[in-house]
Amino acid sequence: MRSFRARHAGAWLALLSGMSLTSSLWAQPTAADKALAEGLFQDGKKLMDEDRLQEACPKFAESQRVDPTVGTLLNLAVCHEKEGKTASAWAEFKEASALAASAGQQDRSQFAAKRASDLEARLTRLVLEVAQAAPGMAITLNGKELSAAAAIGTGIPVDPGTAMIEARAPGKQPWSQQVTLDPGPSTPRVIIPPLADVAAQAKAAPPALPAPVVRPEAAKPGAAGSPLRTLGFVAGGVGLAGIGVGAVFGIMAFQEAGDVEVGCSGNFRCSRADVEANESARSTAMVSNIAAGAGLVCLGAGVAMVLMSRSPEKPVASERVWLSPSVASDGGRVTLGGQW
């Protein structure tokens, strides 16, 4: 029988080692459950005897979950007390005392009650105060939700160490705080401040928008600032100037030729002055031809460069025009052609 296992010297050790009670207190576990619980219990006892409390306490807790008995609960309470978890041990001793009393085992009940009383004087009791309650407010301590009564000035027995307190409410920003609780007896107080509105916080600190990224556009061949187009206009201007110079010299050449013709008409030979005037007219005519020819070449090149610099994004299929300038000994000419 499990109630007679692990009998040790001393009265209180004998109380801890027994685990059987009437089966009416809990639902009957299966044979496999009992075997598992027994193995966990034995491992827990061995580990606790070796002061390996962090390993022993979970063994007792799992054994109690699989096959609950007062004996296992008492061992779990002792383990938690040695581990420094005074609040957990206090609650477990009180529960074991009540269960043992209901089973008619007064010795175990009195033992557990005495241990619970001793621990009660050394408890750490956490007091939570709410500065301003919010509708639907929920408060959690180490992930476990507390009732409204527990959050209003009640000293909650807690295990020493760190504790996480959180408060939430609909339409409010959540609040949390981690506190360090020293071993008792002590009564630390934590005040939960008024929760901020979600909309108010969002309005006070709007999220920063990323700065727009401006990417320079690549220069297009047909843009106004295209070097080829600019060069075309320059060449066209030079060509027009050349044509103008050629026209001026051409007019001068025609005038000088007219004077020579008048001076030589009616005479069998021209005078020396007429000969020199004729030579000057020829030189002027040559300058006119060269200037006009060069001007036509530059003008043609300028027009060609402007047409070539048109943007390929806007093709004009009907504008197929070409300009072919040329220079000869008797002057310059430009051939204009196209397709429509």
Summary of the structure (lengths in Angstrom):
residues: 340
radius of gyration: 55.7
end to end distance: 115.6
largest distance: 169.5
contacts: 992
relative contact order: 0.07
helix: 50%
strand: 17%
